[in-house]
Amino acid sequence: MTDLTKLTMAEARDGLRKKSFTALELTDAFLAAIEKGNASLNAYVLPTPDHARAQAKESDKRIAENKARPLEGLPVGNKDLFCTQGIRTTACSKILDDFKPTYESTVGQNLWNAGAVMLGKLNNDEFAMGSSNETSAFGNVVSPWRRTGKDGKTSTDKLVPGGSSGGSSAAVAANLCLAATATDTGGSIRQPAALTGTVGMKPTYGRCSRWGIVAFASSLDQAGPIAKTVRDSAIMLKAMASHDPKDTTSVDAPIPDYEAVLGRGVKGLRVGIPKEYRVDGMSAEIQKLWDDGIAWLKSAGATIHEISLPHTKYALPAYYIVAPAECSSNLARYDGMRYGLRVNGDNLIDTYEKTRAAGFGKEVRRRILIGTYVLSAGYYDAYYLKAQKVRTLIKKDFDDAWNKVDVVLTPTTPSPAFAFGEKSGDPLAMYLEDIFTVTVNMAGLPGMSVPGGLSAQGTPLGLQLIGKPFDEETLFRTAQVIEDSAGRFPVPDAWWMKG
Amino acid sequence: MQVDEATVRRIARLARIKVSDEEAKGLEKELSGILDWVKQLDEVDTSSVEPMTRVVDQKLKMRDDVVTDGDIADQITANAPMSEDHFFVVPKVVE
C-alpha cells in the first residue's frame, strides 16, 4: 500500500469515500509515523493513540452506514493551546502542570463534530509567545527541513520550525498529521507555515471562536489551520469556523464553502504591493520571491498596483505594547490557587510570587513585566492608549487601500528558517520575525502564507496574502494560483523516520 | 536607562513574580531596550485619533440574564492543587 501519511487531506478524504482504506488504517499509519518520527522532531507533546483509534473506529462505522461527516476519519493534530476535555492541556507552560480541562474548545469540538480524528497535542511556544518554538516547557521543536550548503551537502544543523505554532508546522511538513490547528496573535500561523513549506491561514478576527483556547492577547488571538495545500486549509477552515455565543467577539456571518472558490482564478483581481514592505536590507532571495509572486498573479490575469501603508513601521512597536499588556492581564489568572502549579511560600503573596516565578518561562515573565509596566499608574496614556491610537491608523491604512485593491501581496517573513540560538539571545531580533505579519493582527484582517520558493540554502520561503475583513475567499483563490504556479514543497528527505 | 532596579522590583511585585538579584539586573537592560524601541511611536501624531476598541465593527451583543449552568462543583475543583469538599484550599489570607 502507498504511504498514507503522504496524502493531502483532500486525497485522504477521497480515499476514504472510495473505501480504498479505512479510517483506522489511516489513523494507524499516522500513529506509527509519530511513534517513529516524533523523538527527533518533538512536534507532539502528547500523542493520544487510544483516543485517535476510538474516533477512527466511530468514523469507519459512520462510513459503513453512509453517514460520513465532512471530515470523517481525517487525522489532525491539535495545538496544546486548545483545551481538550479530559486530555492534558498546558499551553506548553509549567504553570498549567497537569491541567485536564473539563470542556473542549469550540474550534476543536467543531472538528470532532465534523468527524476529524485527533492524533495528539502539538508543541508550541509557551503561551504562544515566541517565533521559533524555543520557549516551550517541553523543549524545542525541530524543523524537518535541513539546509543545503553550496557544495550540495545537507547540513545536520537543527533549524527552527517557526513559532508559536511550531509543533503544528513541523508535524504537517513531516507528515505526522494531515493538518493541524494553530493560533496566530502576531504571525504564529503564517510565520511557521512559511518556514516549513506549509500553508497557514489566519482568518479574520471573529471568524473562529476563541472559547476554550488558552488566551494570550485577546484582541489579537485568532485560530486557523496549518495544512499541506491551499485546498486542505480551505477544508479545515470551513470546519473550524463558527459563530459561538460563548465568544462575544465571534461574528454571526455565513461561512462560505471555501473549496468552491479555489478554481475561480484571479482574472481582473487588483493586487496591492505595499512599498513600505520593501524594508532596508531585504535579501535578494526574498525580493525575488516577491517578484515571482507578482509575475505569477500578473500572468494569471491580475493587475498589480503599488500602494502605501504608511504606518507599517509602527505596527511592531505598537504590538509590543498591546500584546504584553493584554498578556499581563490574561495571565494574572495563574495564581496557583484553582488549577495548575502551586509552590508554597511563607504567606499568600510569597506563594503567588514563587508559583509564578517557577511556572512561567523567561520570555513569558519578560512580557508580563513589560505589560505590567505599560499598564501601571501614570504610564497608561503614554503607552497603551498611544498604541491603540496607532492601531486605529494602521487599520485606516488598510481601509484606504481597499479602495484601490482587493488583496495585498507581501513576503511572509524577512528571512528563511534560522538555527536554534541564532536569535534567542536578543528579544528584539526575535520580535522582528513578525515584521510582515503583525499588521494583519493589529487590523484584525485575514492573512495567509503560501509557499513560494526555496532559499539559497534549500529551505522554504512563504508569500503572504492579506485580505479585506471576512474575505477569506479571495485569499484562498489567490493562494491557489500561487500554489499552482510555484508547485508544492515537500521535505526532500524524511531523515526523522530513519531512527 | 529608563528602567532601574527599583522599578524592576516594583513591577515584579505588581505582577506577583519573584525575581532574583541577578535576574533583576538582566531585566533592567532588557526592559529598557524594549521600552526605548517602542518609544518610536512618539513620532506619530495621534492628537486627533480615537484609540481602537474593536477591530471588527459590530454591535455589542446582548444575552438574556439567565443561569445557563450550575451544579458542576466537581468540574470546577477538579484541577485544584488542593481542595476539600468542593472548596479550594488556599494559604491563610487573614491573620
Interface residues (C-beta under 8 A of the other chain):
Chain A: D97 D98 F99 K100 T102 Y103 T204 Y205 G206 S219 P245 T248 T249 V251 H311 K313 Y314 P317 A318 Y320 I321 S328 A332 D335 G336 M337 R338 Y339 G340 L341 R342 N344 G345 N347 L348 I349 D350 T351 Y352 E353 K354 R356 A357 F360 R365 R366 I368 L369 I370 T372 Y373 S376 Y383 L385 K386 A387 Q388 K389 V390 R391 T392 L393 K395 P427 L428 M442 A443 G444 P469
Chain B: V3 T7 V8 I11 A12 R13 L14 A15 R16 I17 K18 V19 L27 E30 L31 G33 I34 L35 W37 V38 K39 Q40 L41 D42 E43 V44 T46 V49 E50 P51 M52 T53 R54 V55 V56 Q58 L60 K61 R63 I72 Q75 I76 T77 A78 N79 A80 P81 M82 F88 V90 P91 K92 V93
